Amino acid sequence: MTPESPVLMRAVVSVDGFIADADDQVGPLFDWYGNGDVPLNADGGFRVSKASAEYTRPLWDGLGVTIMGRHLFDLTDGWDARPPAGEHVVVVSHRPRPEGWHPEADHYHFVTDVPAAVALAKDLAAGRAVAITAGDIGGQAFALGLVDVVAMDVAPVFFGSGKRYFGATEGQRLLEDPDVVVRGDRVLHLQYRVRG
């Protein structure tokens, strides 16, 4: 029997809780992806500190599926049909796959709501972890109790306003003390388990 796939809500976030500004620009949030000597991926496009590489590589290697919203899909063009980690991407959208968009990309799945996205992602992940992008979709999953771990890459940036890590989610939830704390160069990697 395959073990249940854990669901991680994750993103790079400013110290005041934003994943982008109001215009969807990430500004210096991602600077840590290029300020080190250690290649993070095979093409060498990201070069990070040793500590960030030792944290991020196993995290990415352990992912089977990423869940994203349609807004992020449209902004990134679905990462050009190449998931940054894992084999599958589940897109939460009330609109179908764009006509003619990478017809070979059968590893991209479109569903209409967050619970269905999480259920499909867990099936596809086959015991590996599921990452759900922070923001509105991640916030909805968090509010529904579908997130097991909150993973934040905190950059020393203050935005003041913008797109919130937890989206429009309101109310109070308790997390456990962080069980992962890794200091990189211009980033602090944190993971919190969500209390049941």
C-alpha positions in Angstrom: 0.0 0.0 0.0 1.4 3.4 -1.0 1.7 5.9 1.9 -0.4 9.0 1.8 1.2 12.0 0.1 1.8 15.0 2.3 0.6 18.3 1.0 3.1 21.2 1.4 1.9 24.8 0.8 5.0 26.7 -0.3 6.4 29.8 -1.8 9.1 32.5 -1.5 7.6 35.2 0.8 8.5 38.7 2.0 9.0 39.2 5.7 5.6 40.9 5.8 3.8 38.0 4.2 3.6 38.8 0.5 4.5 36.5 -2.5 4.3 39.3 -5.1 3.4 43.0 -5.3 0.0 44.1 -6.5 1.1 43.9 -10.1 2.3 40.2 -9.7 6.0 41.3 -9.7 8.3 39.4 -7.3 11.0 42.0 -7.2 14.0 40.9 -5.1 12.1 37.9 -3.6 13.9 35.5 -5.9 17.4 37.0 -5.7 18.6 34.1 -3.6 18.1 31.8 -6.6 21.1 33.5 -8.2 23.5 34.6 -5.4 25.4 31.4 -4.7 28.0 29.0 -6.2 26.0 25.7 -6.1 23.9 24.8 -9.1 20.4 24.0 -8.0 19.2 22.2 -11.1 20.7 20.3 -14.0 20.7 23.3 -16.4 22.5 25.5 -13.9 20.0 28.2 -14.2 19.7 28.6 -10.4 22.9 29.0 -8.3 22.3 29.2 -4.6 24.2 28.9 -1.4 25.3 25.5 -0.2 22.8 25.6 2.7 19.9 26.5 0.3 20.9 23.8 -2.2 21.0 21.1 0.6 17.5 22.2 1.7 15.9 22.8 -1.7 17.2 19.8 -3.8 15.7 17.1 -1.6 12.5 19.1 -1.3 12.2 19.3 -5.1 13.3 15.7 -5.6 10.6 14.5 -3.1 7.7 16.3 -5.0 5.5 14.3 -7.3 2.9 16.9 -8.2 2.4 20.7 -8.0 -1.0 22.3 -7.7 -1.4 25.8 -9.0 -4.2 28.3 -9.8 -5.2 29.5 -13.2 -3.8 33.0 -12.5 -0.3 31.7 -11.9 -0.7 29.3 -14.9 -1.5 32.2 -17.1 1.3 34.4 -15.7 4.0 31.7 -16.3 2.4 30.1 -19.3 2.3 26.9 -17.2 6.1 27.0 -17.0 6.1 26.2 -20.7 4.8 22.6 -19.9 7.9 21.9 -17.8 7.1 21.5 -14.1 9.8 23.0 -11.9 9.6 19.9 -9.7 7.7 16.6 -9.9 6.1 15.0 -12.9 2.6 16.4 -12.9 0.8 19.8 -12.5 -2.8 20.1 -11.5 -4.3 23.5 -12.4 -7.4 24.7 -10.5 -9.5 26.6 -13.1 -13.1 27.0 -14.3 -11.7 27.4 -17.8 -10.4 24.5 -19.8 -6.8 24.1 -20.9 -6.0 26.8 -23.5 -6.8 25.6 -27.0 -3.6 24.5 -28.7 -1.4 24.9 -25.6 1.2 22.1 -25.6 -1.0 19.3 -26.8 1.7 16.8 -25.7 1.5 18.0 -22.1 -0.7 15.2 -20.8 1.0 15.6 -17.4 -1.0 18.9 -16.9 -4.5 18.3 -15.5 -7.3 20.9 -15.2 -9.9 20.6 -12.4 -12.5 23.0 -11.1 -12.0 23.1 -7.4 -9.4 22.8 -4.7 -10.6 19.6 -3.0 -10.7 17.8 -6.4 -7.2 19.1 -7.2 -5.7 17.8 -3.9 -7.4 14.4 -4.4 -6.1 14.1 -7.9 -2.7 15.3 -7.0 -2.4 12.7 -4.2 -3.4 9.9 -6.6 -0.8 11.1 -9.2 1.9 11.6 -6.6 1.8 7.9 -5.5 3.2 8.6 -2.1 5.5 11.4 -3.0 4.8 14.9 -1.7 2.3 17.3 -3.3 3.2 21.0 -3.4 0.5 23.6 -3.6 1.5 27.1 -4.5 0.8 29.8 -1.9 -1.7 32.5 -2.6 -5.4 32.1 -3.2 -5.4 28.4 -4.1 -3.0 27.5 -1.3 -5.0 29.6 1.1 -8.2 27.8 0.2 -6.6 24.4 0.7 -5.2 25.6 4.0 -8.6 26.9 5.2 -10.2 23.5 4.2 -7.6 21.6 6.3 -6.0 20.0 3.3 -2.4 21.3 4.0 0.0 19.3 6.1 3.0 21.6 6.0 3.5 25.3 5.5 6.9 25.8 3.8 8.2 29.3 3.4 11.4 30.7 1.8 11.5 34.0 3.6 13.4 36.7 1.8 14.6 39.9 3.7 12.2 42.1 1.7 9.3 44.3 2.8 6.6 44.9 0.3 3.9 46.7 2.4 1.1 45.3 0.2 0.5 42.9 -2.6 -0.5 39.2 -3.0 -0.7 37.5 0.4 1.0 34.2 1.1 -2.3 32.8 2.5 -4.5 34.6 -0.1 -7.8 35.9 1.2 -7.9 33.3 4.0 -9.0 34.7 7.3 -9.4 33.2 10.8 -6.8 31.7 13.1 -5.0 28.4 12.8 -2.2 27.1 14.9 1.0 25.7 13.5 3.6 23.6 15.3 7.0 25.1 16.0 9.1 25.1 12.9 10.7 21.6 12.5 12.9 22.9 9.6 14.9 26.1 9.9 17.7 26.6 7.4 19.6 29.9 6.9 20.7 30.5 3.3 22.2 33.5 1.8 19.4 36.2 1.7 16.8 33.6 2.5 15.5 31.7 5.6 13.9 28.3 4.8 11.1 27.4 7.2 8.7 24.5 7.5 5.8 24.3 10.0 3.5 21.3 10.4 -0.2 22.3 10.6 -1.9 21.3 13.8 -4.9 19.0 13.3 
